[in-house]
Amino acid sequence: MNGTTALRLLGAVELASMLVLFGNLATVHHEAVASAIGPLHGMVYLAVLVTALAVARGRHRVWLLALVPAVGGLLAERAARRPA
């Protein structure tokens, strides 16, 4: 698995975890869901940042896009695929 594939996968997991957190907040608001998915989302967000730094190859736009919550991983992956 190369860096951009990992970034795409991590970006999708980050987005899905954010949607679960917001869905839980908007509907039933179970604390168990928030306490399980919240730390998972935080770890995936940090993994997206580290992976974006590894894939960036000196392009600041890639890791700056990774800072955007929820969709940053997907945006950074798209920017990393473009030629330098």
mmCIF file of the N, C-alpha and C atoms, coordinates in Angstrom:
data_MODEL
# 
_entry.id   MODEL 
# 
loop_
_atom_site.group_PDB 
_atom_site.id 
_atom_site.type_symbol 
_atom_site.label_atom_id 
_atom_site.label_alt_id 
_atom_site.label_comp_id 
_atom_site.label_asym_id 
_atom_site.label_entity_id 
_atom_site.label_seq_id 
_atom_site.pdbx_PDB_ins_code 
_atom_site.Cartn_x 
_atom_site.Cartn_y 
_atom_site.Cartn_z 
_atom_site.occupancy 
_atom_site.B_iso_or_equiv 
_atom_site.pdbx_formal_charge 
_atom_site.auth_seq_id 
_atom_site.auth_comp_id 
_atom_site.auth_asym_id 
_atom_site.auth_atom_id 
_atom_site.pdbx_PDB_model_num 
ATOM 1   N N  . MET A 1 1  ? 0.854   -1.170 0.000   1.00 0.00 ? 1  MET A N  1 
ATOM 2   C CA . MET A 1 1  ? 0.000   0.000  0.000   1.00 0.00 ? 1  MET A CA 1 
ATOM 3   C C  . MET A 1 1  ? 0.900   1.234  0.000   1.00 0.00 ? 1  MET A C  1 
ATOM 4   N N  . ASN A 1 2  ? 0.680   2.097  -0.973  1.00 0.00 ? 2  ASN A N  1 
ATOM 5   C CA . ASN A 1 2  ? 1.497   3.312  -1.012  1.00 0.00 ? 2  ASN A CA 1 
ATOM 6   C C  . ASN A 1 2  ? 0.848   4.418  -0.173  1.00 0.00 ? 2  ASN A C  1 
ATOM 7   N N  . GLY A 1 3  ? 1.510   5.554  -0.096  1.00 0.00 ? 3  GLY A N  1 
ATOM 8   C CA . GLY A 1 3  ? 1.066   6.637  0.780   1.00 0.00 ? 3  GLY A CA 1 
ATOM 9   C C  . GLY A 1 3  ? -0.263  7.244  0.398   1.00 0.00 ? 3  GLY A C  1 
ATOM 10  N N  . THR A 1 4  ? -0.489  7.418  -0.906  1.00 0.00 ? 4  THR A N  1 
ATOM 11  C CA . THR A 1 4  ? -1.755  8.034  -1.307  1.00 0.00 ? 4  THR A CA 1 
ATOM 12  C C  . THR A 1 4  ? -2.929  7.097  -1.076  1.00 0.00 ? 4  THR A C  1 
ATOM 13  N N  . THR A 1 5  ? -2.715  5.796  -1.231  1.00 0.00 ? 5  THR A N  1 
ATOM 14  C CA . THR A 1 5  ? -3.790  4.844  -0.943  1.00 0.00 ? 5  THR A CA 1 
ATOM 15  C C  . THR A 1 5  ? -4.113  4.851  0.549   1.00 0.00 ? 5  THR A C  1 
ATOM 16  N N  . ALA A 1 6  ? -3.088  4.900  1.377   1.00 0.00 ? 6  ALA A N  1 
ATOM 17  C CA . ALA A 1 6  ? -3.301  4.970  2.823   1.00 0.00 ? 6  ALA A CA 1 
ATOM 18  C C  . ALA A 1 6  ? -4.006  6.262  3.200   1.00 0.00 ? 6  ALA A C  1 
ATOM 19  N N  . LEU A 1 7  ? -3.635  7.344  2.547   1.00 0.00 ? 7  LEU A N  1 
ATOM 20  C CA . LEU A 1 7  ? -4.271  8.631  2.828   1.00 0.00 ? 7  LEU A CA 1 
ATOM 21  C C  . LEU A 1 7  ? -5.737  8.614  2.424   1.00 0.00 ? 7  LEU A C  1 
ATOM 22  N N  . ARG A 1 8  ? -6.041  7.984  1.292   1.00 0.00 ? 8  ARG A N  1 
ATOM 23  C CA . ARG A 1 8  ? -7.436  7.872  0.858   1.00 0.00 ? 8  ARG A CA 1 
ATOM 24  C C  . ARG A 1 8  ? -8.256  7.051  1.852   1.00 0.00 ? 8  ARG A C  1 
ATOM 25  N N  . LEU A 1 9  ? -7.696  5.930  2.309   1.00 0.00 ? 9  LEU A N  1 
ATOM 26  C CA . LEU A 1 9  ? -8.388  5.071  3.268   1.00 0.00 ? 9  LEU A CA 1 
ATOM 27  C C  . LEU A 1 9  ? -8.584  5.782  4.600   1.00 0.00 ? 9  LEU A C  1 
ATOM 28  N N  . LEU A 1 10 ? -7.539  6.418  5.096   1.00 0.00 ? 10 LEU A N  1 
ATOM 29  C CA . LEU A 1 10 ? -7.648  7.154  6.352   1.00 0.00 ? 10 LEU A CA 1 
ATOM 30  C C  . LEU A 1 10 ? -8.622  8.327  6.242   1.00 0.00 ? 10 LEU A C  1 
ATOM 31  N N  . GLY A 1 11 ? -8.622  8.995  5.092   1.00 0.00 ? 11 GLY A N  1 
ATOM 32  C CA . GLY A 1 11 ? -9.561  10.099 4.885   1.00 0.00 ? 11 GLY A CA 1 
ATOM 33  C C  . GLY A 1 11 ? -10.998 9.625  4.900   1.00 0.00 ? 11 GLY A C  1 
ATOM 34  N N  . ALA A 1 12 ? -11.256 8.466  4.315   1.00 0.00 ? 12 ALA A N  1 
ATOM 35  C CA . ALA A 1 12 ? -12.616 7.913  4.315   1.00 0.00 ? 12 ALA A CA 1 
ATOM 36  C C  . ALA A 1 12 ? -13.043 7.516  5.723   1.00 0.00 ? 12 ALA A C  1 
ATOM 37  N N  . VAL A 1 13 ? -12.130 6.927  6.485   1.00 0.00 ? 13 VAL A N  1 
ATOM 38  C CA . VAL A 1 13 ? -12.454 6.545  7.864   1.00 0.00 ? 13 VAL A CA 1 
ATOM 39  C C  . VAL A 1 13 ? -12.683 7.785  8.718   1.00 0.00 ? 13 VAL A C  1 
ATOM 40  N N  . GLU A 1 14 ? -11.881 8.820  8.488   1.00 0.00 ? 14 GLU A N  1 
ATOM 41  C CA . GLU A 1 14 ? -12.057 10.072 9.232   1.00 0.00 ? 14 GLU A CA 1 
ATOM 42  C C  . GLU A 1 14 ? -13.424 10.693 8.948   1.00 0.00 ? 14 GLU A C  1 
ATOM 43  N N  . LEU A 1 15 ? -13.805 10.724 7.683   1.00 0.00 ? 15 LEU A N  1 
ATOM 44  C CA . LEU A 1 15 ? -15.100 11.281 7.317   1.00 0.00 ? 15 LEU A CA 1 
ATOM 45  C C  . LEU A 1 15 ? -16.233 10.444 7.894   1.00 0.00 ? 15 LEU A C  1 
ATOM 46  N N  . ALA A 1 16 ? -16.120 9.134  7.821   1.00 0.00 ? 16 ALA A N  1 
ATOM 47  C CA . ALA A 1 16 ? -17.168 8.261  8.355   1.00 0.00 ? 16 ALA A CA 1 
ATOM 48  C C  . ALA A 1 16 ? -17.307 8.423  9.866   1.00 0.00 ? 16 ALA A C  1 
ATOM 49  N N  . SER A 1 17 ? -16.193 8.533  10.561  1.00 0.00 ? 17 SER A N  1 
ATOM 50  C CA . SER A 1 17 ? -16.270 8.690  12.019  1.00 0.00 ? 17 SER A CA 1 
ATOM 51  C C  . SER A 1 17 ? -16.892 10.027 12.392  1.00 0.00 ? 17 SER A C  1 
ATOM 52  N N  . MET A 1 18 ? -16.596 11.061 11.627  1.00 0.00 ? 18 MET A N  1 
ATOM 53  C CA . MET A 1 18 ? -17.212 12.367 11.892  1.00 0.00 ? 18 MET A CA 1 
ATOM 54  C C  . MET A 1 18 ? -18.717 12.327 11.644  1.00 0.00 ? 18 MET A C  1 
ATOM 55  N N  . LEU A 1 19 ? -19.125 11.634 10.572  1.00 0.00 ? 19 LEU A N  1 
ATOM 56  C CA . LEU A 1 19 ? -20.553 11.506 10.289  1.00 0.00 ? 19 LEU A CA 1 
ATOM 57  C C  . LEU A 1 19 ? -21.270 10.725 11.381  1.00 0.00 ? 19 LEU A C  1 
ATOM 58  N N  . VAL A 1 20 ? -20.620 9.690  11.911  1.00 0.00 ? 20 VAL A N  1 
ATOM 59  C CA . VAL A 1 20 ? -21.212 8.932  13.016  1.00 0.00 ? 20 VAL A CA 1 
ATOM 60  C C  . VAL A 1 20 ? -21.342 9.817  14.250  1.00 0.00 ? 20 VAL A C  1 
ATOM 61  N N  . LEU A 1 21 ? -20.318 10.596 14.545  1.00 0.00 ? 21 LEU A N  1 
ATOM 62  C CA . LEU A 1 21 ? -20.382 11.490 15.707  1.00 0.00 ? 21 LEU A CA 1 
ATOM 63  C C  . LEU A 1 21 ? -21.488 12.536 15.562  1.00 0.00 ? 21 LEU A C  1 
ATOM 64  N N  . PHE A 1 22 ? -21.580 13.146 14.388  1.00 0.00 ? 22 PHE A N  1 
ATOM 65  C CA . PHE A 1 22 ? -22.643 14.136 14.180  1.00 0.00 ? 22 PHE A CA 1 
ATOM 66  C C  . PHE A 1 22 ? -24.018 13.495 14.146  1.00 0.00 ? 22 PHE A C  1 
ATOM 67  N N  . GLY A 1 23 ? -24.118 12.309 13.551  1.00 0.00 ? 23 GLY A N  1 
ATOM 68  C CA . GLY A 1 23 ? -25.401 11.598 13.540  1.00 0.00 ? 23 GLY A CA 1 
ATOM 69  C C  . GLY A 1 23 ? -25.844 11.236 14.940  1.00 0.00 ? 23 GLY A C  1 
ATOM 70  N N  . ASN A 1 24 ? -24.920 10.805 15.760  1.00 0.00 ? 24 ASN A N  1 
ATOM 71  C CA . ASN A 1 24 ? -25.239 10.489 17.151  1.00 0.00 ? 24 ASN A CA 1 
ATOM 72  C C  . ASN A 1 24 ? -25.662 11.746 17.900  1.00 0.00 ? 24 ASN A C  1 
ATOM 73  N N  . LEU A 1 25 ? -24.987 12.835 17.662  1.00 0.00 ? 25 LEU A N  1 
ATOM 74  C CA . LEU A 1 25 ? -25.319 14.094 18.335  1.00 0.00 ? 25 LEU A CA 1 
ATOM 75  C C  . LEU A 1 25 ? -26.695 14.609 17.913  1.00 0.00 ? 25 LEU A C  1 
ATOM 76  N N  . ALA A 1 26 ? -27.026 14.436 16.650  1.00 0.00 ? 26 ALA A N  1 
ATOM 77  C CA . ALA A 1 26 ? -28.296 14.959 16.138  1.00 0.00 ? 26 ALA A CA 1 
ATOM 78  C C  . ALA A 1 26 ? -29.495 14.074 16.494  1.00 0.00 ? 26 ALA A C  1 
ATOM 79  N N  . THR A 1 27 ? -29.247 12.813 16.813  1.00 0.00 ? 27 THR A N  1 
ATOM 80  C CA . THR A 1 27 ? -30.379 11.903 17.056  1.00 0.00 ? 27 THR A CA 1 
ATOM 81  C C  . THR A 1 27 ? -30.445 11.480 18.521  1.00 0.00 ? 27 THR A C  1 
ATOM 82  N N  . VAL A 1 28 ? -29.825 10.375 18.854  1.00 0.00 ? 28 VAL A N  1 
ATOM 83  C CA . VAL A 1 28 ? -30.028 9.763  20.174  1.00 0.00 ? 28 VAL A CA 1 
ATOM 84  C C  . VAL A 1 28 ? -29.032 10.220 21.232  1.00 0.00 ? 28 VAL A C  1 
ATOM 85  N N  . HIS A 1 29 ? -27.877 10.682 20.835  1.00 0.00 ? 29 HIS A N  1 
ATOM 86  C CA . HIS A 1 29 ? -26.834 11.185 21.726  1.00 0.00 ? 29 HIS A CA 1 
ATOM 87  C C  . HIS A 1 29 ? -26.468 10.186 22.830  1.00 0.00 ? 29 HIS A C  1 
ATOM 88  N N  . HIS A 1 30 ? -26.079 8.984  22.410  1.00 0.00 ? 30 HIS A N  1 
ATOM 89  C CA . HIS A 1 30 ? -25.578 7.987  23.360  1.00 0.00 ? 30 HIS A CA 1 
ATOM 90  C C  . HIS A 1 30 ? -24.145 8.323  23.726  1.00 0.00 ? 30 HIS A C  1 
ATOM 91  N N  . GLU A 1 31 ? -23.884 8.396  25.009  1.00 0.00 ? 31 GLU A N  1 
ATOM 92  C CA . GLU A 1 31 ? -22.524 8.709  25.450  1.00 0.00 ? 31 GLU A CA 1 
ATOM 93  C C  . GLU A 1 31 ? -21.548 7.591  25.096  1.00 0.00 ? 31 GLU A C  1 
ATOM 94  N N  . ALA A 1 32 ? -22.043 6.354  25.037  1.00 0.00 ? 32 ALA A N  1 
ATOM 95  C CA . ALA A 1 32 ? -21.161 5.226  24.703  1.00 0.00 ? 32 ALA A CA 1 
ATOM 96  C C  . ALA A 1 32 ? -20.637 5.344  23.276  1.00 0.00 ? 32 ALA A C  1 
ATOM 97  N N  . VAL A 1 33 ? -21.474 5.801  22.367  1.00 0.00 ? 33 VAL A N  1 
ATOM 98  C CA . VAL A 1 33 ? -21.039 5.981  20.978  1.00 0.00 ? 33 VAL A CA 1 
ATOM 99  C C  . VAL A 1 33 ? -19.996 7.085  20.906  1.00 0.00 ? 33 VAL A C  1 
ATOM 100 N N  . ALA A 1 34 ? -20.271 8.185  21.573  1.00 0.00 ? 34 ALA A N  1 
ATOM 101 C CA . ALA A 1 34 ? -19.338 9.310  21.555  1.00 0.00 ? 34 ALA A CA 1 
ATOM 102 C C  . ALA A 1 34 ? -18.007 8.939  22.211  1.00 0.00 ? 34 ALA A C  1 
ATOM 103 N N  . SER A 1 35 ? -18.052 8.173  23.280  1.00 0.00 ? 35 SER A N  1 
ATOM 104 C CA . SER A 1 35 ? -16.802 7.818  23.965  1.00 0.00 ? 35 SER A CA 1 
ATOM 105 C C  . SER A 1 35 ? -16.018 6.757  23.204  1.00 0.00 ? 35 SER A C  1 
ATOM 106 N N  . ALA A 1 36 ? -16.659 6.013  22.332  1.00 0.00 ? 36 ALA A N  1 
ATOM 107 C CA . ALA A 1 36 ? -15.948 5.022  21.524  1.00 0.00 ? 36 ALA A CA 1 
ATOM 108 C C  . ALA A 1 36 ? -15.438 5.616  20.216  1.00 0.00 ? 36 ALA A C  1 
ATOM 109 N N  . ILE A 1 37 ? -16.274 6.392  19.543  1.00 0.00 ? 37 ILE A N  1 
ATOM 110 C CA . ILE A 1 37 ? -15.926 6.907  18.219  1.00 0.00 ? 37 ILE A CA 1 
ATOM 111 C C  . ILE A 1 37 ? -15.075 8.173  18.319  1.00 0.00 ? 37 ILE A C  1 
ATOM 112 N N  . GLY A 1 38 ? -15.247 8.958  19.366  1.00 0.00 ? 38 GLY A N  1 
ATOM 113 C CA . GLY A 1 38 ? -14.482 10.194 19.523  1.00 0.00 ? 38 GLY A CA 1 
ATOM 114 C C  . GLY A 1 38 ? -12.971 9.982  19.520  1.00 0.00 ? 38 GLY A C  1 
ATOM 115 N N  . PRO A 1 39 ? -12.457 9.106  20.392  1.00 0.00 ? 39 PRO A N  1 
ATOM 116 C CA . PRO A 1 39 ? -11.016 8.854  20.359  1.00 0.00 ? 39 PRO A CA 1 
ATOM 117 C C  . PRO A 1 39 ? -10.550 8.202  19.055  1.00 0.00 ? 39 PRO A C  1 
ATOM 118 N N  . LEU A 1 40 ? -11.391 7.356  18.471  1.00 0.00 ? 40 LEU A N  1 
ATOM 119 C CA . LEU A 1 40 ? -11.044 6.756  17.180  1.00 0.00 ? 40 LEU A CA 1 
ATOM 120 C C  . LEU A 1 40 ? -10.881 7.847  16.127  1.00 0.00 ? 40 LEU A C  1 
ATOM 121 N N  . HIS A 1 41 ? -11.811 8.791  16.109  1.00 0.00 ? 41 HIS A N  1 
ATOM 122 C CA . HIS A 1 41 ? -11.721 9.902  15.159  1.00 0.00 ? 41 HIS A CA 1 
ATOM 123 C C  . HIS A 1 41 ? -10.449 10.714 15.399  1.00 0.00 ? 41 HIS A C  1 
ATOM 124 N N  . GLY A 1 42 ? -10.118 10.962 16.652  1.00 0.00 ? 42 GLY A N  1 
ATOM 125 C CA . GLY A 1 42 ? -8.901  11.712 16.962  1.00 0.00 ? 42 GLY A CA 1 
ATOM 126 C C  . GLY A 1 42 ? -7.642  11.003 16.493  1.00 0.00 ? 42 GLY A C  1 
ATOM 127 N N  . MET A 1 43 ? -7.592  9.690  16.697  1.00 0.00 ? 43 MET A N  1 
ATOM 128 C CA . MET A 1 43 ? -6.417  8.929  16.257  1.00 0.00 ? 43 MET A CA 1 
ATOM 129 C C  . MET A 1 43 ? -6.314  8.914  14.733  1.00 0.00 ? 43 MET A C  1 
ATOM 130 N N  . VAL A 1 44 ? -7.445  8.773  14.059  1.00 0.00 ? 44 VAL A N  1 
ATOM 131 C CA . VAL A 1 44 ? -7.428  8.753  12.596  1.00 0.00 ? 44 VAL A CA 1 
ATOM 132 C C  . VAL A 1 44 ? -7.035  10.131 12.062  1.00 0.00 ? 44 VAL A C  1 
ATOM 133 N N  . TYR A 1 45 ? -7.502  11.189 12.698  1.00 0.00 ? 45 TYR A N  1 
ATOM 134 C CA . TYR A 1 45 ? -7.134  12.545 12.289  1.00 0.00 ? 45 TYR A CA 1 
ATOM 135 C C  . TYR A 1 45 ? -5.614  12.732 12.381  1.00 0.00 ? 45 TYR A C  1 
ATOM 136 N N  . LEU A 1 46 ? -5.018  12.282 13.483  1.00 0.00 ? 46 LEU A N  1 
ATOM 137 C CA . LEU A 1 46 ? -3.569  12.384 13.627  1.00 0.00 ? 46 LEU A CA 1 
ATOM 138 C C  . LEU A 1 46 ? -2.839  11.511 12.608  1.00 0.00 ? 46 LEU A C  1 
ATOM 139 N N  . ALA A 1 47 ? -3.390  10.333 12.312  1.00 0.00 ? 47 ALA A N  1 
ATOM 140 C CA . ALA A 1 47 ? -2.785  9.461  11.310  1.00 0.00 ? 47 ALA A CA 1 
ATOM 141 C C  . ALA A 1 47 ? -2.833  10.115 9.928   1.00 0.00 ? 47 ALA A C  1 
ATOM 142 N N  . VAL A 1 48 ? -3.915  10.821 9.632   1.00 0.00 ? 48 VAL A N  1 
ATOM 143 C CA . VAL A 1 48 ? -4.028  11.543 8.369   1.00 0.00 ? 48 VAL A CA 1 
ATOM 144 C C  . VAL A 1 48 ? -2.943  12.614 8.281   1.00 0.00 ? 48 VAL A C  1 
ATOM 145 N N  . LEU A 1 49 ? -2.733  13.343 9.363   1.00 0.00 ? 49 LEU A N  1 
ATOM 146 C CA . LEU A 1 49 ? -1.711  14.392 9.363   1.00 0.00 ? 49 LEU A CA 1 
ATOM 147 C C  . LEU A 1 49 ? -0.312  13.814 9.154   1.00 0.00 ? 49 LEU A C  1 
ATOM 148 N N  . VAL A 1 50 ? -0.005  12.729 9.854   1.00 0.00 ? 50 VAL A N  1 
ATOM 149 C CA . VAL A 1 50 ? 1.322   12.116 9.723   1.00 0.00 ? 50 VAL A CA 1 
ATOM 150 C C  . VAL A 1 50 ? 1.517   11.548 8.319   1.00 0.00 ? 50 VAL A C  1 
ATOM 151 N N  . THR A 1 51 ? 0.488   10.894 7.791   1.00 0.00 ? 51 THR A N  1 
ATOM 152 C CA . THR A 1 51 ? 0.579   10.330 6.446   1.00 0.00 ? 51 THR A CA 1 
ATOM 153 C C  . THR A 1 51 ? 0.713   11.435 5.405   1.00 0.00 ? 51 THR A C  1 
ATOM 154 N N  . ALA A 1 52 ? -0.010  12.522 5.584   1.00 0.00 ? 52 ALA A N  1 
ATOM 155 C CA . ALA A 1 52 ? 0.091   13.643 4.647   1.00 0.00 ? 52 ALA A CA 1 
ATOM 156 C C  . ALA A 1 52 ? 1.489   14.252 4.675   1.00 0.00 ? 52 ALA A C  1 
ATOM 157 N N  . LEU A 1 53 ? 2.092   14.331 5.843   1.00 0.00 ? 53 LEU A N  1 
ATOM 158 C CA . LEU A 1 53 ? 3.467   14.833 5.923   1.00 0.00 ? 53 LEU A CA 1 
ATOM 159 C C  . LEU A 1 53 ? 4.432   13.906 5.199   1.00 0.00 ? 53 LEU A C  1 
ATOM 160 N N  . ALA A 1 54 ? 4.190   12.604 5.286   1.00 0.00 ? 54 ALA A N  1 
ATOM 161 C CA . ALA A 1 54 ? 5.070   11.644 4.625   1.00 0.00 ? 54 ALA A CA 1 
ATOM 162 C C  . ALA A 1 54 ? 4.906   11.676 3.107   1.00 0.00 ? 54 ALA A C  1 
ATOM 163 N N  . VAL A 1 55 ? 3.696   11.945 2.644   1.00 0.00 ? 55 VAL A N  1 
ATOM 164 C CA . VAL A 1 55 ? 3.398   11.920 1.210   1.00 0.00 ? 55 VAL A CA 1 
ATOM 165 C C  . VAL A 1 55 ? 3.684   13.265 0.548   1.00 0.00 ? 55 VAL A C  1 
ATOM 166 N N  . ALA A 1 56 ? 3.765   14.329 1.319   1.00 0.00 ? 56 ALA A N  1 
ATOM 167 C CA . ALA A 1 56 ? 3.825   15.689 0.779   1.00 0.00 ? 56 ALA A CA 1 
ATOM 168 C C  . ALA A 1 56 ? 5.028   15.931 -0.127  1.00 0.00 ? 56 ALA A C  1 
ATOM 169 N N  . ARG A 1 57 ? 6.180   15.358 0.179   1.00 0.00 ? 57 ARG A N  1 
ATOM 170 C CA . ARG A 1 57 ? 7.397   15.560 -0.607  1.00 0.00 ? 57 ARG A CA 1 
ATOM 171 C C  . ARG A 1 57 ? 7.681   17.037 -0.863  1.00 0.00 ? 57 ARG A C  1 
ATOM 172 N N  . GLY A 1 58 ? 7.603   17.827 0.200   1.00 0.00 ? 58 GLY A N  1 
ATOM 173 C CA . GLY A 1 58 ? 7.938   19.238 0.103   1.00 0.00 ? 58 GLY A CA 1 
ATOM 174 C C  . GLY A 1 58 ? 6.815   20.141 -0.370  1.00 0.00 ? 58 GLY A C  1 
ATOM 175 N N  . ARG A 1 59 ? 5.667   19.584 -0.685  1.00 0.00 ? 59 ARG A N  1 
ATOM 176 C CA . ARG A 1 59 ? 4.539   20.406 -1.120  1.00 0.00 ? 59 ARG A CA 1 
ATOM 177 C C  . ARG A 1 59 ? 3.699   20.757 0.106   1.00 0.00 ? 59 ARG A C  1 
ATOM 178 N N  . HIS A 1 60 ? 3.682   22.017 0.486   1.00 0.00 ? 60 HIS A N  1 
ATOM 179 C CA . HIS A 1 60 ? 2.983   22.457 1.687   1.00 0.00 ? 60 HIS A CA 1 
ATOM 180 C C  . HIS A 1 60 ? 1.471   22.329 1.555   1.00 0.00 ? 60 HIS A C  1 
ATOM 181 N N  . ARG A 1 61 ? 0.971   22.436 0.353   1.00 0.00 ? 61 ARG A N  1 
ATOM 182 C CA . ARG A 1 61 ? -0.477  22.363 0.138   1.00 0.00 ? 61 ARG A CA 1 
ATOM 183 C C  . ARG A 1 61 ? -1.056  21.035 0.614   1.00 0.00 ? 61 ARG A C  1 
ATOM 184 N N  . VAL A 1 62 ? -0.306  19.951 0.450   1.00 0.00 ? 62 VAL A N  1 
ATOM 185 C CA . VAL A 1 62 ? -0.810  18.620 0.820   1.00 0.00 ? 62 VAL A CA 1 
ATOM 186 C C  . VAL A 1 62 ? -1.059  18.537 2.321   1.00 0.00 ? 62 VAL A C  1 
ATOM 187 N N  . TRP A 1 63 ? -0.081  18.896 3.121   1.00 0.00 ? 63 TRP A N  1 
ATOM 188 C CA . TRP A 1 63 ? -0.300  18.750 4.561   1.00 0.00 ? 63 TRP A CA 1 
ATOM 189 C C  . TRP A 1 63 ? -1.169  19.859 5.133   1.00 0.00 ? 63 TRP A C  1 
ATOM 190 N N  . LEU A 1 64 ? -1.215  21.020 4.488   1.00 0.00 ? 64 LEU A N  1 
ATOM 191 C CA . LEU A 1 64 ? -2.144  22.061 4.943   1.00 0.00 ? 64 LEU A CA 1 
ATOM 192 C C  . LEU A 1 64 ? -3.593  21.645 4.708   1.00 0.00 ? 64 LEU A C  1 
ATOM 193 N N  . LEU A 1 65 ? -3.853  20.974 3.594   1.00 0.00 ? 65 LEU A N  1 
ATOM 194 C CA . LEU A 1 65 ? -5.205  20.471 3.350   1.00 0.00 ? 65 LEU A CA 1 
ATOM 195 C C  . LEU A 1 65 ? -5.583  19.384 4.352   1.00 0.00 ? 65 LEU A C  1 
ATOM 196 N N  . ALA A 1 66 ? -4.614  18.627 4.820   1.00 0.00 ? 66 ALA A N  1 
ATOM 197 C CA . ALA A 1 66 ? -4.888  17.571 5.795   1.00 0.00 ? 66 ALA A CA 1 
ATOM 198 C C  . ALA A 1 66 ? -5.363  18.146 7.127   1.00 0.00 ? 66 ALA A C  1 
ATOM 199 N N  . LEU A 1 67 ? -5.109  19.411 7.386   1.00 0.00 ? 67 LEU A N  1 
ATOM 200 C CA . LEU A 1 67 ? -5.556  20.035 8.632   1.00 0.00 ? 67 LEU A CA 1 
ATOM 201 C C  . LEU A 1 67 ? -7.059  20.291 8.674   1.00 0.00 ? 67 LEU A C  1 
ATOM 202 N N  . VAL A 1 68 ? -7.719  20.265 7.531   1.00 0.00 ? 68 VAL A N  1 
ATOM 203 C CA . VAL A 1 68 ? -9.164  20.507 7.481   1.00 0.00 ? 68 VAL A CA 1 
ATOM 204 C C  . VAL A 1 68 ? -9.882  19.321 8.124   1.00 0.00 ? 68 VAL A C  1 
ATOM 205 N N  . PRO A 1 69 ? -10.703 19.563 9.145   1.00 0.00 ? 69 PRO A N  1 
ATOM 206 C CA . PRO A 1 69 ? -11.392 18.450 9.801   1.00 0.00 ? 69 PRO A CA 1 
ATOM 207 C C  . PRO A 1 69 ? -12.369 17.740 8.860   1.00 0.00 ? 69 PRO A C  1 
ATOM 208 N N  . ALA A 1 70 ? -12.508 16.459 9.034   1.00 0.00 ? 70 ALA A N  1 
ATOM 209 C CA . ALA A 1 70 ? -13.456 15.574 8.349   1.00 0.00 ? 70 ALA A CA 1 
ATOM 210 C C  . ALA A 1 70 ? -13.063 15.260 6.908   1.00 0.00 ? 70 ALA A C  1 
ATOM 211 N N  . VAL A 1 71 ? -12.799 16.223 6.076   1.00 0.00 ? 71 VAL A N  1 
ATOM 212 C CA . VAL A 1 71 ? -12.518 15.957 4.660   1.00 0.00 ? 71 VAL A CA 1 
ATOM 213 C C  . VAL A 1 71 ? -11.065 16.235 4.280   1.00 0.00 ? 71 VAL A C  1 
ATOM 214 N N  . GLY A 1 72 ? -10.242 16.597 5.244   1.00 0.00 ? 72 GLY A N  1 
ATOM 215 C CA . GLY A 1 72 ? -8.864  16.953 4.964   1.00 0.00 ? 72 GLY A CA 1 
ATOM 216 C C  . GLY A 1 72 ? -8.045  15.821 4.364   1.00 0.00 ? 72 GLY A C  1 
ATOM 217 N N  . GLY A 1 73 ? -8.275  14.607 4.829   1.00 0.00 ? 73 GLY A N  1 
ATOM 218 C CA . GLY A 1 73 ? -7.540  13.469 4.283   1.00 0.00 ? 73 GLY A CA 1 
ATOM 219 C C  . GLY A 1 73 ? -7.836  13.238 2.820   1.00 0.00 ? 73 GLY A C  1 
ATOM 220 N N  . LEU A 1 74 ? -9.094  13.364 2.464   1.00 0.00 ? 74 LEU A N  1 
ATOM 221 C CA . LEU A 1 74 ? -9.484  13.174 1.067   1.00 0.00 ? 74 LEU A CA 1 
ATOM 222 C C  . LEU A 1 74 ? -8.952  14.311 0.187   1.00 0.00 ? 74 LEU A C  1 
ATOM 223 N N  . LEU A 1 75 ? -8.985  15.525 0.700   1.00 0.00 ? 75 LEU A N  1 
ATOM 224 C CA . LEU A 1 75 ? -8.443  16.660 -0.055  1.00 0.00 ? 75 LEU A CA 1 
ATOM 225 C C  . LEU A 1 75 ? -6.927  16.544 -0.218  1.00 0.00 ? 75 LEU A C  1 
ATOM 226 N N  . ALA A 1 76 ? -6.249  16.126 0.847   1.00 0.00 ? 76 ALA A N  1 
ATOM 227 C CA . ALA A 1 76 ? -4.789  15.970 0.777   1.00 0.00 ? 76 ALA A CA 1 
ATOM 228 C C  . ALA A 1 76 ? -4.407  14.857 -0.181  1.00 0.00 ? 76 ALA A C  1 
ATOM 229 N N  . GLU A 1 77 ? -5.170  13.785 -0.196  1.00 0.00 ? 77 GLU A N  1 
ATOM 230 C CA . GLU A 1 77 ? -4.881  12.684 -1.121  1.00 0.00 ? 77 GLU A CA 1 
ATOM 231 C C  . GLU A 1 77 ? -5.025  13.139 -2.558  1.00 0.00 ? 77 GLU A C  1 
ATOM 232 N N  . ARG A 1 78 ? -6.037  13.917 -2.838  1.00 0.00 ? 78 ARG A N  1 
ATOM 233 C CA . ARG A 1 78 ? -6.241  14.436 -4.191  1.00 0.00 ? 78 ARG A CA 1 
ATOM 234 C C  . ARG A 1 78 ? -5.104  15.366 -4.591  1.00 0.00 ? 78 ARG A C  1 
ATOM 235 N N  . ALA A 1 79 ? -4.667  16.207 -3.668  1.00 0.00 ? 79 ALA A N  1 
ATOM 236 C CA . ALA A 1 79 ? -3.561  17.123 -3.958  1.00 0.00 ? 79 ALA A CA 1 
ATOM 237 C C  . ALA A 1 79 ? -2.237  16.351 -4.110  1.00 0.00 ? 79 ALA A C  1 
ATOM 238 N N  . ALA A 1 80 ? -2.086  15.255 -3.397  1.00 0.00 ? 80 ALA A N  1 
ATOM 239 C CA . ALA A 1 80 ? -0.849  14.474 -3.477  1.00 0.00 ? 80 ALA A CA 1 
ATOM 240 C C  . ALA A 1 80 ? -0.749  13.728 -4.811  1.00 0.00 ? 80 ALA A C  1 
ATOM 241 N N  . ARG A 1 81 ? -1.866  13.416 -5.415  1.00 0.00 ? 81 ARG A N  1 
ATOM 242 C CA . ARG A 1 81 ? -1.849  12.716 -6.707  1.00 0.00 ? 81 ARG A CA 1 
ATOM 243 C C  . ARG A 1 81 ? -1.426  13.613 -7.853  1.00 0.00 ? 81 ARG A C  1 
ATOM 244 N N  . ARG A 1 82 ? -1.609  14.916 -7.712  1.00 0.00 ? 82 ARG A N  1 
ATOM 245 C CA . ARG A 1 82 ? -1.239  15.853 -8.778  1.00 0.00 ? 82 ARG A CA 1 
ATOM 246 C C  . ARG A 1 82 ? 0.268   15.924 -8.904  1.00 0.00 ? 82 ARG A C  1 
ATOM 247 N N  . PRO A 1 83 ? 0.763   16.056 -10.118 1.00 0.00 ? 83 PRO A N  1 
ATOM 248 C CA . PRO A 1 83 ? 2.222   16.165 -10.291 1.00 0.00 ? 83 PRO A CA 1 
ATOM 249 C C  . PRO A 1 83 ? 2.755   17.459 -9.667  1.00 0.00 ? 83 PRO A C  1 
ATOM 250 N N  . ALA A 1 84 ? 3.973   17.387 -9.193  1.00 0.00 ? 84 ALA A N  1 
ATOM 251 C CA . ALA A 1 84 ? 4.578   18.558 -8.510  1.00 0.00 ? 84 ALA A CA 1 
ATOM 252 C C  . ALA A 1 84 ? 4.862   19.682 -9.457  1.00 0.00 ? 84 ALA A C  1 
# 
